[in-house]
Amino acid sequence: MRTVIEFYDKDIIKNIMGVLALKPDRVVFLYDSELKDHHAFTSLENCFRVHIPNLIFETRSVDINNLNGMYTVAELVIRGSDESFVDLTGGSEMMIIAGYKTTAIPNNTVVHTDLIRGFVFDVETNAVIANLPKLSLSDFFNARGAVLSGNSHNAPQPEDFDTILDMCGHIFRNQKTWKELCSFIQTSMGKTLPYDLFLHGKNIFGKNIEQVEFLLEKFQENGFIKNLFISKNSISCEFTDTNAKAYLISFGVWLELYVYITAVRSGAFDDVALGMMIDWDMYDQLQINNEIDVVISDNSVPVFVSCKFTEANTAALNELVIAKKRLGGWFSKGVIVTFGEEKSKNMGTYQRAKSLGLELLDRSDVMSPYFQQKLVASIKEHDLVKLKWKKI
């Protein structure tokens, strides 16, 4: 029987990567006896069973200040196994010392999981034992005890990408007019039922009607509305479906759609999701959701993207930092995409983002013909090793 001993850590990825790479028959977690929330282990077991269905999952409570006591527990587990590995990736300093002491026990290998370079290696010989697998977003959610409770917006189908991007271009170049038009649509549809698709409202735009009419005609050309009618006194149309209606009553969704489609079309990432509603604790019987505009999985690293169709503020930066810490710990990335000028003018918000370990792309990046390259670079070139030592 192949056994892996892990030292439980607050960083989820440290708990799961070594096990998934070594594929043992049995895993034993040693954890601080002061840890009272055992739902954490239920979540880990759920994550492992997706990949190793017959895994034997065990835990051992230890006093993390008792070096010899931890060694004794580890020794008992090792001597009851045909082949064992002790992973020094997680846990406290004393745990790691106790784990290293087991190098002298026969049929036992002490290893470390290098999360950056992507392999498990023998700490005595530096020999690579196993390569790390790629994790999906669902792996992170399962291990964290979080659950996807829905999506704030339906992701578009690939055949709709071109029309959405064309509409994004018109909206981005006419942001002020779009804000007025969106407010009108929201007010006009405010008292209607979710499945009602007919819009009728008083024409309130006066001299601005030409710009508004231009956007409405573009929506019709791109298939979001039909039967558009504009008179001096009223405006009416019909949404082509509930998805089109949802997009047209949301001011900021177009930037989210633009980032989502750009990330998908780049082909650079393992997974891309739009508008994820995350309940961070599935066991507390309270459904408290956080919305993440775009979530990307890049080579087993979760990337959280916040889209602000305005300038960013400190609250938005802090919210993004908290979200990424919850799921990936320091082994995660955060990108904020805004429609302000924070980066191009080197504003305080941009400096604050850098100090928090976040990447920031502003309007100049969004409107650039090279936005795809900029987005991919902001994620791929984000240095997690340097970020680990930032004071965040």
PyMOL commands that set and color helices and strands:
alter all, ss='L'
color gray80, all
select helices_A, chain A and resi 12-22+39-51+67-79+93-104+137-144+158-173+175-188+206-221+242-248+253-266+314-328+348-355+363-366+371-380+384-388
alter helices_A, ss='H'
color red, helices_A
select strands_A, chain A and resi 2-7+26-32+56-62+83-87+108-114+119-122+128-131+147-151+198-202+225-230+234-239+271-279+289-298+301-308+333-338+359-361
alter strands_A, ss='S'
color yellow, strands_A
deselect
rebuild
show_as cartoon
